[in-house]
Amino acid sequence: MSKHERLLMLSDLMLLAVAAVWGTSYGVVKSALAFYPVLGLLALRFGITFVILAPALRSLRAASARTLRGVLIAGMLLLGIFLAETFGIQMTRAANAALLISLCVVLTPLAEWLLLRRTPSRVEWAAVMLSLFGAWLLAGDGPLRFNPGDALILLAALLRALTVCATRRVMRDPALPPLTVTAVQSGVVAAGSAAAAWLFAPRQWQALPALNGHATFWAYVAYLVLACTLFAFFAQNFAIRRSSPTRVSLLMGSEPAFGALFACLWLGEKISPIAWAGGGLIVAASLLATARWSASRAGTARA
């Protein structure tokens, strides 16, 4: 096995771990929001991450102006993702959020088509339609009953697809380590969340819960920072450099299964058979797209 193949296998395993971690994050975020508001939680989570990763910013000195613009754009997209996602989680069930966010798996090929000029196959188009039908069943628990939280999660899924493609462009610069990209993205999300709270929602700024008596909240924050941000975004950026945006998204297609299961076990959420069927269709669409991508890749390798 060559060094490239070993690195690809490592990145695949890291992405599967990210899928499990991010699947649990919806339940953890929903629990943390019982203690602290959305914008304050985002500023705290990503502010801590930025401080930890600040030494990695030294690598920006070797980056071109075009790369710096790309990193900032990726950071702004990430800010949009977390604003939509976190407010969405507050307004809908954690299980819904985990399953709906997986739409980014089939939206990513569309984003690649528009941004990176890679045309989706017929099977990928079929996966898009299957996933959208699953989302219709899941989010409404029946016909046409999407709530505002579900709509925000769908927006976050679209932004995720765009972010993966934008980050892929940025990571083409070999002088830019994944940790540096993660640091910039974290700084943009922290600053953007703080600015939004200061300008539009001053009530989102509240005194932080004291460690004494609120250890549970700080355990949630530690998990979100260490596992769901530091590890997850480093792993994603590491993998994007070595693979395509579509492959990165498809390998994380198991995220909704982890998320729905965790919501049931952690929060005691009840999921109806129709909603499970919708979630199953979304996962099936991910598997369909993954199998097709693998077959294409194998054919290319044989040629």
N, C-alpha and C positions, 0 to 999 in steps of 0.2 A: 504493500500500500504506500503510495507516494505521500509526500508531505502535504500537498494540496488536498488529497483525499482525506487525510487525517484531520486537517483543519476544517474541511467541509462537514465531516462526521461530528466533530466537536461542536461546530456551530449549530448543527441540526439538534443535537442533544440539549444544548443550551436553550434553543428556542422552545423545545418541548417543556423544559423546566419553567420557562417564562410563561407558557400557556397555563401551567398549573398555578403559578404564583398570581398571575393576573386574574385567573378565574376566581381565586379566593378574595381578591382585592375588593370586589363589589360588596360583599358582605361586611368586610372590615371597614370600608369607607362609610357604609350606611350606619354601622355601629358608632364610628367616630363622630359622625354628624349629630348624634344625639348629645354630644358634649360641646361641640364648637361649630360655628357656621361655615359655609362652603368656602368663601373667599379667604377667610382667615386660615382654614385648614390647608388650602392650596399654598398660600404664602408660607406657612410654617413648614409644610412637607418639602417643598422645593427650595425654600430658603436654606434649610439645614443641608439638603443635598448639595446646593451650590457652594456653601462654605466648606464642606468636606472635599469637594472636587476642585476648589479654587486653584491649587497648585498646577493642575493640568492646563490652565489657561495660558501657560507659558508657550505652548506649542502654537498659539495663534500668531506669534510673531513671524512664523515661517509660511503662513497661509496667504494666498493672494486675495486681492480685494473681492474678486468674484466669489471665491470660496467663503469669505466672511459674510457676504450678502446671502449666500445660500444657507449658511448656518443660522443666521438671524431669521430668515424666512421659515426654516424648519422649526425654529423655536416659537415663532408666532403661530404656526399651525398647531404646534403642541399645546400652546396656551388655549387656543380655540377648542381643541379636543377636551382638555380637562375642565374648562368652564362648562361646556355642553354635557360632558359625561357626569361630572359631579353634581351639577344641578339636576340632571336627569335622574341620577340614582336617588336623590332626595325626593323626587316626585313619582317614582315608580318602584316596582319590586326589584330587589337585587337580582333575582332569577331572570326577570325580563331583560334587565340591563346586560347581564352576561351573555344571554342568547342573541339579543339584537346587535350587540357590538360585533358579533362574528360576521355580520354582513360585510365588514371590511375585507374579508377573505375573498369574496367574489367581486367586490368593487375595485380591488387593487388591479386586476387585469384591465379593467376599463380605464383606470387612471394611467396605467402604463401605455395603453393605446393612445391616449390624448397627449401625454407628456413625454413618453419615451419612444413612441412610434412602434410599439409591438402590438400586432393585431391579435385579439382573442380568437381562439378556435371556436368551432360550433359547440363543442362540449362545454367550454367555459361560458358561452352564452346561455346554454341550457342550465348550467349551475346558477347563473344569475337569476333566471326566472324561478327556478326551484327555491332558491333562498328567499327571494322576495315573497313568494307565496307562503313560505314558512313563517316569515316575519308577520305577515298579515294575520295568520292564525294565532301566532303567539301573542303579539302585542295587544290584539283586541280581545283575545280569548273568545273569539267569534267575529262576525263580519264588522269591519269598519268602526272600531271603537278604540282607536289609538288615543292615549292620553298625552298631555304635553311632555311628560317625562320620557315616554317612548319616542316622541318626535326628536327630542334633544339627543337621545342615544343614537338614533339613526343619523343625525347630523355628525355626531362624534365618529361614527363608523366611516362616513364619507371622508371626513378630515383625516382619519387614520390612514386611509388608502392614499391620499395625497401626500401625507407626511412620509410614508415609506418611500415613495418615489422621489420626493425632494431630498430625503436623507441619502438615498442611493446616489444622487448626483453629487452631493457634498462629499460622500465617502470615496469618490474617485480620486480625490487628492491624497496621495500616499503620505503627505506630511502632516495629516490631521488624524491623531489617534481617536478611537471611539470615546475614550474618557473625556477628551476635550469637547467633543460634540455634545456629550451628555451634560457637561458642566454648563455650556452656553445655553442649551435648551432649558436646563433647570433654572438658570438665572433669569431667562426671559419669562418663564411661567411664574416664578416668584414675584418679579417686579410687576408683571402685568396684573396679577391677582391683587397685589397690594394697591396698585394704582386704581384698579376698578373699584375696590372697596373704598378708597379715600375719596374718589370723585363721585361715585354713584350710590354707594351703599355703606355709609359710615357705621351703621349698626352691625355690619359684619366684623368690625373691629371690637373685640371684647378682651377682657383680661384672660390670660391663659389659665387654664385649670391648674391648680397647685398639684405638685407631685404627690404630696401627702393627701390621701383621700381620693386621688384620681389616677392611680397607677395604671388602671385599665386603659384610660385614654392615651397615656404616654406609651404604653405597650403597642397600641394600634399605630401610633405615629412612628415608632421605631420600626415596626414591620413594614409600613408603607414606604419609609425612607430606604431602609436597607435592602429589602427583598423586591418591592414593587417598583422602586425607582432606580437605585444604584445598580443592583444586579440586572434588573430587567432591561433597562435602557442601554446599559453597556453591552449586554448579550445581543440585543437587537441590532445595535449599530455595528458590532463585531461581525454579525452574520450578514448584514446588508452589504458589507464590503466584499464578501466572498460568494454572494449568491444574488439572485434576482429578487426584486420586490415581491413578485408573485409567489415565489418559493417561500420566502420569509413568512408571508401572510398565511399560506396554505399549511405550513408546518405548525402554525399556532391555531389551527382550526379546532383543536380539542378544548380550547379555552371555554366555550359555552357549556360544555359538559361538566367541567370542573366547577364553573360558576353556579350553575343550577343546583348541582349536588350540594355544594357548600352552603348555598342559601337555604336549602331545605334542612340541612343538619345544623347550621349555625343560628339561623334566624327563625327556623320553624315555619318557613313560607310554604304554602300549599300551592301546588301546580296542578291544574286540571288536565285531563287527558288530551283535550284539544291543544292546550299550550305545549304539552310534552310532544305532541305530534308536530306542531310547528317548529319547536326546537330541534326535533329529530330531522326534519326536512333541511334545516339550515346546516346541521352537521353533515347530512348526506350530501348536500351540495358541495361542502368543503372536501369531502372524500372523493367525490366525482371529479372535481377540478384537480385534486392532487394526483389521482391516478392518471388522468390525461396528461398532466405536465410531466410525470415520470416517464410515461410511455414515449412522449415526444423527445425527451432528453436521451432516453435509451436509443431511440432511432438515430438521433444525431450522432451519438457516440459510435454506433455501428458503422455509420457512413464514413 
